[in-house]
């Protein structure tokens, strides 16, 4: 049974000869009624406070759930970014290694090509030196042969003392026909023979 302060205050009791003092009972009922009203007010305030706290608790629970979801999402996003960064770093490292290997291979190929070019130049230098040595040897031999005059190409012919100038002049043309030309491998020898013949004429 739910009682209110007004019902307690207005409660009536049956009277008897040897009953309680009416004024004292009424005073006690008023006291109980006031106390009851006070307690009821406090209960209502506590109910409202409990309701307010429950609402706040529900709000905080929703905030907590939202924060939890946000943190979970942030965590997943961070993990994805970390994994993506790791993958990108690995890709860059692999790419850098490939480029470095390519550069090293190209450098080795270029070094080999330069070495081959230098080798060809050295061989060409040796060929030029051998050619110049051969040319100088031939030129030296020709110079020595030209200096020795082995075939007396550059010597004046001897004159016979018994021949008179007249006989020499008379027989000059005939002798010129019979006289063999001196042959020589030295360049210019034929021109010198003609010059000597012209001097004899």
MOBELDA-V55074 format. One record per residue. N is the residue number from 0. RES is the residue in one letter. SS is DSSP state (@ for helix, = for strand, . for the rest). NEAR is the number of other C-alpha atoms within 10 Angstrom. Layout:
N;RES;SS;NEAR
N;RES;SS;NEAR
//
This chain:
0;X;.;3
1;X;.;4
2;X;.;10
3;X;.;12
4;X;@;20
5;X;@;13
6;X;@;12
7;X;@;18
8;X;@;17
9;X;.;12
10;X;.;11
11;X;.;12
12;X;.;11
13;X;.;5
14;X;.;10
15;X;.;7
16;X;.;5
17;X;.;6
18;X;.;9
19;X;.;11
20;X;.;10
21;X;@;12
22;X;@;9
23;X;@;10
24;X;@;13
25;X;@;17
26;X;@;13
27;X;@;13
28;X;@;19
29;X;@;18
30;X;@;15
31;X;@;15
32;X;@;20
33;X;@;16
34;X;@;13
35;X;@;17
36;X;@;17
37;X;@;13
38;X;@;13
39;X;@;14
40;X;@;12
41;X;@;12
42;X;@;12
43;X;@;12
44;X;@;12
45;X;@;12
46;X;@;12
47;X;@;12
48;X;@;12
49;X;@;13
50;X;@;12
51;X;@;12
52;X;@;12
53;X;@;12
54;X;@;12
55;X;@;12
56;X;@;13
57;X;@;12
58;X;@;12
59;X;@;12
60;X;@;12
61;X;@;12
62;X;@;12
63;X;@;12
64;X;@;12
65;X;@;12
66;X;@;12
67;X;@;12
68;X;@;12
69;X;@;12
70;X;@;12
71;X;@;12
72;X;@;12
73;X;@;12
74;X;@;12
75;X;@;12
76;X;@;12
77;X;@;12
78;X;@;12
79;X;@;12
80;X;@;12
81;X;@;12
82;X;@;12
83;X;@;12
84;X;@;12
85;X;@;12
86;X;@;12
87;X;@;12
88;X;@;12
89;X;@;12
90;X;@;12
91;X;@;12
92;X;@;12
93;X;@;12
94;X;@;12
95;X;@;12
96;X;@;12
97;X;@;12
98;X;@;12
99;X;@;12
100;X;@;12
101;X;@;12
102;X;@;12
103;X;@;12
104;X;@;12
105;X;@;12
106;X;@;12
107;X;@;12
108;X;@;12
109;X;@;12
110;X;@;12
111;X;@;12
112;X;@;12
113;X;@;12
114;X;@;12
115;X;@;12
116;X;@;12
117;X;@;12
118;X;@;12
119;X;@;12
120;X;@;12
121;X;@;12
122;X;@;12
123;X;@;12
124;X;@;12
125;X;@;12
126;X;@;12
127;X;@;12
128;X;@;12
129;X;@;12
130;X;@;12
131;X;@;12
132;X;@;12
133;X;@;12
134;X;@;12
135;X;@;12
136;X;@;12
137;X;@;12
138;X;@;12
139;X;@;12
140;X;@;12
141;X;@;15
142;X;@;13
143;X;@;12
144;X;@;14
145;X;@;16
146;X;@;10
147;X;@;11
148;X;.;14
149;X;.;11
150;X;.;14
151;X;.;12
152;X;.;20
153;X;.;15
154;X;.;9
155;X;.;9
156;X;.;9
157;X;.;6
158;X;.;8
159;X;.;8
160;X;.;7
161;X;.;8
162;X;.;11
163;X;.;10
164;X;@;11
165;X;@;9
166;X;@;10
167;X;@;15
168;X;@;14
169;X;@;11
170;X;.;13
171;X;@;16
172;X;@;13
173;X;@;11
174;X;@;12
175;X;@;13
176;X;@;10
177;X;@;9
178;X;.;10
179;X;.;8
180;X;.;14
181;X;.;12
182;X;.;12
183;X;.;14
184;X;.;12
185;X;.;14
186;X;.;10
187;X;.;10
188;X;@;16
189;X;@;15
190;X;@;9
191;X;@;14
192;X;@;17
193;X;@;12
194;X;@;11
195;X;@;14
196;X;@;11
197;X;@;9
198;X;@;8
199;X;@;11
200;X;.;9
//
